[in-house]
Amino acid sequence: MTAIPQGRSSRALTVAAMCALAVTATGLTGCGSEDPDAGTNGVGKLSAAVIQAKAKSAAGKASTVRLSGTVVSGGTTYTLDMRLKSDGGSGSVTSKGAGFRLLRVGKHLFLKADAEFWAHEDGDGKPADTAAADKLEGMYVKVPTGDPVYKRFSGFTDKDVLLDGLLGLHGALAKDGHHEQDGVRTIRISGDKGAGGTLDVSLEGTPYPVLLGRAGNAGTLRLTDWGKDFPLAEPPKKDTVDYGQQLPSS
């Protein structure tokens, strides 16, 4: 009689015995190969194109989302931690060692940073007004809509713009296996065998996107807190600086 290998659990032995019994009694095969989509929302059984479409639809219908991770744009890496809803967003952005906070309520964009951030060179290559930069430190600066700073950063606070730009994979779509992200089972789809980006979609509940690997190694983002509301309001007047039509360093 063959000895039982050391370390084999009683559960494993029980499963093996049940499998043998099932094969003997019914002739069934494949015992032990669990269905990875069992108990899920069923999205994993769909084609990659349909999975992407369902993920985009779920994202578009959600009232809120939190995006955290990195985005590479124009050769610059931005580290984001933003909470977004349809009428604005708030959070932090870090780029080239400089961190700042963004807050947008409706069309009003506010940026809060230290003096070093504001003391950059202006468009003519001249040093910015350091005295003005000192006054802006720690304050919420209301950014005029026509200012280059507004055009550069407002997109980070726009849920629809961000998701539309981020969730599209490039190249031929294909499924790339079942995975797990922070305890949530997912189905991964990829574009151009991964070169066009990857997207993990939740197999539990609503098929929200939960992890995005951007094409060309242009960053990785986690998408969480779908539908979880958060407060969004303009900062107090005493903490706000409004320069009107143009920021002093622009």
ABEGO torsion letter per residue (X at the ends): XBBBBBGBBAAAAAAAAAAAAAAAAAGBBGBGBBBAABGBAGAAABBAAAAAAAAAAAAAABABBBBBEBBBBGGBBBBBBBBBBAAEBBEBBBBGGBBBBBBBBEABBBBBBBAAAAABBBAAGBBBBAAAAAAABGBBBBBBAABAAAAAAAAAABAAAAAAAAABBBEBBBBAEBBBBGGBBBBBBBBGGGAAEBBBBBABEBBBBABBBBBGGAEBBBBBGBGBBBBBBBBBAAABBBAEABBAAX
